Amino acid sequence: MDVGDAKTQLREFVVRSLGKPKLTDRDDIFEIGEATSLYSMELVLFIEEKLGIPLDDDDLERDNFATIGAMAGLIERKWDTG
């Protein structure tokens, strides 16, 4: 798997799990009421377990998980430093 595949899998997971096929990479999933703090933990587990990208405590900020684009950016940063 490369970083592009990881970002694609992330997008598919978010869209499928939230049931929002028209969700864009810039839609804030918390502001539009589609995500909760519990869902944030599901995202963390997905990124760590399914994509194999370890996250640090510093990564667990709302801004890193608010949009698909932000999560993709986090994955890319972690991929480069992993």
C-alpha positions in Angstrom: 0.0 0.0 0.0 1.2 3.5 -0.7 0.1 6.8 0.7 -2.4 7.3 -2.2 -4.0 3.9 -1.5 -4.2 4.8 2.2 -5.9 8.1 1.5 -8.4 6.4 -0.8 -9.2 3.8 1.8 -9.7 6.5 4.4 -12.1 8.4 2.1 -14.1 5.3 1.4 -14.3 4.5 5.1 -15.5 7.9 6.1 -18.0 8.2 3.3 -19.4 4.7 3.9 -19.5 4.9 7.7 -21.2 8.3 7.8 -23.5 7.4 4.9 -22.7 10.6 3.1 -21.6 9.9 -0.5 -21.5 13.6 -1.4 -19.1 14.5 1.4 -16.2 16.6 0.1 -12.7 16.6 1.3 -13.3 20.1 2.9 -16.6 19.4 4.7 -16.1 19.6 8.5 -17.7 16.3 9.7 -18.1 17.7 13.2 -19.7 21.0 12.2 -22.2 19.3 9.9 -23.2 17.1 12.8 -22.0 13.8 11.2 -19.3 12.8 13.7 -19.0 12.5 17.4 -16.1 12.0 19.8 -16.8 8.3 19.7 -16.5 8.4 15.9 -13.1 10.2 16.3 -11.9 7.1 18.1 -13.1 4.9 15.3 -11.1 7.1 12.9 -8.0 6.7 15.0 -8.4 3.0 15.2 -8.9 2.8 11.4 -5.8 4.8 10.7 -3.7 2.9 13.1 -5.0 -0.7 12.6 -6.2 -0.8 9.0 -3.8 1.6 7.4 -0.9 0.7 9.7 0.0 4.3 10.5 0.9 4.9 14.2 -0.4 8.1 15.7 1.2 10.0 18.6 -0.7 11.9 21.3 0.2 15.2 19.5 -1.7 13.9 16.4 -5.0 13.5 18.3 -6.2 17.1 17.7 -9.6 17.9 16.3 -8.2 19.8 13.4 -6.4 16.6 12.2 -9.8 14.8 12.0 -12.3 17.5 11.1 -12.2 16.9 7.3 -11.2 14.1 5.0 -8.6 16.5 3.6 -7.1 17.1 7.1 -7.0 13.3 7.8 -5.3 12.7 4.4 -2.8 15.4 5.2 -2.1 13.7 8.6 -1.6 10.4 6.8 0.8 11.9 4.3 2.8 13.6 7.1 3.0 10.4 9.1 3.8 8.4 6.0 6.8 10.7 5.3 8.1 10.5 8.8 7.2 6.8 9.4 
